[in-house]
Amino acid sequence: MTGKWHVLIVDDELDLLESVAWLLETEGFRVSTHDDPRQAVAAICDGLSPDLVMLDYRMPWLNGSQTLRQMRDCGLTAPAVLVSAMASLAAESADAGFNEALSKPFEFDQMVRLMRSLLPGGRAPSAGMA
């Protein structure tokens, strides 16, 4: 274990997935990504244990709420953030088990502040921390 917070991001938009992952890594996070929610669920069921999960709502095969429910059924206890361009989903996100919702498009700094507020200790360690 490197001491970095581990974030799992699930989004079918590859450009967004890759850019957010890269930016989070520069902020000192350890990042896992999946563009297929079914693979993300399988990873959780196989023992992947992130500190925080960030899920897009609109994805093929499973939406963000369905994905989170299946992850919770496999034992995921980490906080979860719903990411969606549909503002109407923010109110429904708590009912689906999400801790917070983030509307697309979002500012990167806003996303990092939200994520840090959900993590134990309130902030991620710096990139150089071991």
Stockholm file with secondary structure:
# STOCKHOLM 1.0

chainA/1-130         MTGKWHVLIVDDELDLLESVAWLLETEGFRVSTHDDPRQAVAAICDGLSPDLVMLDYRMPWLNGSQTLRQMRDCGLTAPAVLVSAMASLAAESADAGFNEALSKPFEFDQMVRLMRSLLPGGRAPSAGMA
#=GR chainA/1-130 SS CCSSCEEEEECSCHHHHHHHHHHHHHTTCEEEEESSHHHHHHHHHTTCCCSEEEEESSCSSSCHHHHHHHHHHTTCCSCEEEEESCTTHHHHHTTTTCSEEEESSCCHHHHHHHHHHHSTTSSCCCTTCC
#=GC SS_cons         CCSSCEEEEECSCHHHHHHHHHHHHHTTCEEEEESSHHHHHHHHHTTCCCSEEEEESSCSSSCHHHHHHHHHHTTCCSCEEEEESCTTHHHHHTTTTCSEEEESSCCHHHHHHHHHHHSTTSSCCCTTCC
//
